[in-house]
Amino acid sequence: MKQAKIRCPYCHAQAVLRPSAAVYQDKAQPGRHLYVCARYPRCDSYVGAHEGTLLPMGTLANGDLRNKRIQAHRAFNRLWESGAMKKWQAYKWMQAKFGLNSGQAHIAMFSEFLCDQLIAECDKVAINMRLTA
């Protein structure tokens, strides 16, 4: 499998494919990989790689953006995990709400701004549907 050519959006260094243990040490999942900025840990940006293809799951993110994406995933997942929507319906809703195509509707590709927007919209739906946290 060929490694993707990715540049860090923060320092512009090349990202390199590494086993997840390079970042997560003993909490790493065997066989999992990350694209990590070549200047890691000084530049703390990385993104997961898909197991089968080793393609990046999204864009490299620093700690702040990774945290924001985690929050966005929690808010979004609540829509379908609650049973209020099926998972595919939640993705169609996200696409329509933000004018995204299916290739763009991945939280791992979102900026902090778009994560904040998604969280706010998911919170509105949760309030309207009376979903609990």
Secondary structure, 3 states (H helix, E strand, C coil): CCCCCCECCCCCCEEEEEECHHHHHHHCCCCCEEEEECCCCCCCCEEEECCCCCCECCCCECHHHHHHHHHHHHHHHHHHHCCCCCHHHHHHHHHHHHCCCCCCCCHHHCCHHHHHHHHHHHHHHHHHCCCCC
